[in-house]
Amino acid sequence: MEAVEGLGSAPLLQGQPELQDMGGGAYLLRWWSNSCFFLTDEGAVVFDAGFDITGPLLVKELRRLSEAPVRFIIYGHGHADHAFGAGAFIREAEERGYPRPTVLAQERLPARFDRYRRTRAYQERINRIQFGIPEGLPAFVSEFVYPDRTFRGEHSFRLGGLTFRLREAMGETDDACWLWVPELSCAAVSDLWIWSCPNIGNPLKVQRYELEWAEALEEVATLGAQAVLPGHGPALRGGERIREALGTVARALRFLSEEVVGMLNLGMWPGEILRSFRWPEEFAASPYLAPIYGQPLFAVHGILRRYHGWYDGEPAHLFPPPREEVSRELLSMAGGGRRLLERVRELREKGESLLALHIVNIVAAAEGPEREEAYPLKAELLEELASREESLIARNILLAGAREARGLAGGPSAR
């Protein structure tokens, strides 16, 4: 099996891009997020345009291959690492006197850009957490190039003897699409394939779509493709392996959906479902489902959010009092924060760091002399949990919490 080397295996934008020749004029440019180039004698097609800050580098890499004008730019979906480098290609066309490239996207993509513009400060904040981006560096896009044409369902065009068939999809986003070039037996699928457990339940982001994701993978698998170009990580090659890989992830997505919906239908509340859920060993051992970005319990949360409201089944949580007031009462009943901090350290020694974290939060949330001592202990527990966490998203959220706790204690920030 090929080693997993996709999303989550390295910090954002670390290293140098790698260009893979897929044959017939198709190229996969691998970096943290990938771009695909299709070169024809009538011009080039770019599928996924990278970040705004990496767009000029993508142009440079394309020009190592060809001087042909870029005729089309296709957004595989509207996330910042796939749809915001288009401006660099458009500016380069203007400088060279080439016609402006036509930007194509699925019809729901402009609404995503509208939402991003409305919530830009919030997007900056949550991306800084999710990807561990230091203060002082940009954490979200500043340039929005809306598509010139959008489509619903399917859209096809021909260029230089090649057929480019676009198909609407939903998965990590509701505005996705994938590309099939039959003459090359090649599919470009953006983040429908990321060499990780599908990122269904990102703790910081909006709804994702597990069943539609499975359907898209199943549809690609029926084509008999010899190459699948993903949004992250290396290409999938060989018809048999592609069918196995896409089929495995599609089955995992359907399993997640059926398990969560099945337990909801049994009358179980979210907490019960999370405690009862078991990820089969078949999927846990699969190189296609490594929990290095998304992970199974996040997916359970995401599917619950899709089919269930925010009420967790406990009436006391319907109108909860402030956490600080509850913590203050618990400290009073326990005889003060000192006893709880001692218990936190005992639990940590026993390897129960997650339980210890929840208890130290009681001390940290309440006014009291032990509060200053609780914050650095909380930071240490978060760093300890982060060091054992495979998921890039989970790890960075834990480390962001550690930095915040150290800041509240007046101590040095966590690295």
ABEGO torsion letter per residue (X at the ends): XBBBABBGABBBGBEBBBBBBAEGGBBBBBBABBBBBBBBAAEBBBBEAEBAAAAAAAAAAAAAABABBBABBBBABABAAAAAAAAAAAAAAAAAGBBBBBBBBBAAAAAAAAAAAAAAAAAAAAAAAAAGBBBGBBABBABBBBBABBBBGBBBBBBGGBBBBBBBBBBABAABBBBBBAAAGBBBAEAABAGBBBBAABAABBBBBAAAAAAAAAAAAAAGBABBBBABEBBBBEAAAAAAAAAAAAAAAAAAAAAAAAAAAAGBBAAAAAAABBBBAAAAABAAABAABBBAAAAAAAAAAAABBABAGBAAAABBBBAAAAAAAAAAAAGEAAAAAAAAAAAAAAGBAAAAAAAAAAAAABBEAAAAAAAAAAAAAAAAAAAABABAAAAAAAAAAAAAAAAAAGBBBBX
